[in-house]
Amino acid sequence: MVATPAEGIVLDEEYVSKIQALATDFYNDNSFGYISNRIHDYSRNLSPKSYTRQFPILKAIAIVYKTENTLKVAEFESYFIQIPFSTFSDLEAAKQWMLSRISSEE
């Protein structure tokens, strides 16, 4: 799953819940990975529990960054994530990494 948050949105608990519901409906019990394509600036209003409230079918998270600030935020977020996590400056590299992670889970 690749998500590209729109410029200026606020990523909050409700947004995370919607993404989880979409993933559950689409993937059912199949494993998947989440790529956050952070090419736009947006706000985050999340508690640390948002990062640990992951569900079993989510096997890896990748962040694609375009600025050093976005990279620093992603590095901070990595402290709260208990599954494979990596950052990339290129979406294609993130997709390749994710495919290798999901393939190794099967």
N, C-alpha and C positions, 0 to 999 in steps of 0.2 A: 504494500500500500504506500503510495506516494502522496503526501499532502503538501500543498503550497499555500500557506495562510495568506490571506489578502492583506494588502497594505493597510495599516491602522487598526486591525481588529484587536480585540482583547481576548486572549486565550485564557479561559477560566475553567472552573470545574464543570460547568454546563457544556462547554465546547468539548472537553475531554470525554465526558459521558456520551455525547453524540457520536464522536469518532469510535468509541468502544462499541456502541450499539450498531453502527454501520458495519464495523468489522465482524462482529458476532453474526449479524444477518448474512453477510456475504461469504465469510469463510467457514461458517458453522464450526465444526471441530477440527478443521485443517489448520496447520501451523502457518504463520505468516510473519513478515517483518514490516516495520514501520520506518519510512524515510520521511523526515521533515525537511522539505526543500525551502530553506529560509532565505529566499531572495528578496523579500520585502521586510520592512520594519514593522513590528507589531509589539503589543504589550503582553506580558504574562502576569496573571494574577492567580498563581497556583500555590497551594500549600505543599510541603514535602510529601504528604501522603498521596498526592496525585501521581507522583512518580512510582510509588511502591504499590499502588492499586492497579497493578498490571494483571492481566489475565493469562491463564496457562498457554493459550494458543499463540500468544505474542512471543516470538523467539529471539528477536534482535531489534535494535533501534539504531538508525543512522541519521546524522544531522549533516545537511549540506549548508555550508556557510558562505557568505560573500564578503563579510567584513571581519576584521580582527575582534571587534566587540561581540559579534555573533558567535565566533569561535570561543571566546572567553565564557560567555553564558553557557554554551554547550558543555564546556569542560567542567563548569560548576555543576550543571545538571547531572553529569556522569556520576557524581558522588551518591546520588539517590537511586540510581538505576541498577538493578540486580541481575540483568541479563546482558548478553554481549552488546556492546555499544561502541560506535566509532564515529569520527567526524571526517568530512571530506570537503574539498573545495570544488568538486566536480560531481554532478549528478550521475553521470555514467559510471564513475568509479564507485559511488555509493551503491548503485544497482548491482554491479558485479560482486561487490563484497556481500551484499544482502543475499544474492542468489547462492553464493558459496556457503553462507551461514545456514540458510534454509535447507539446502541440499544435504548438508552434513547432519541435519536433524532427522532426515527421513530414513 
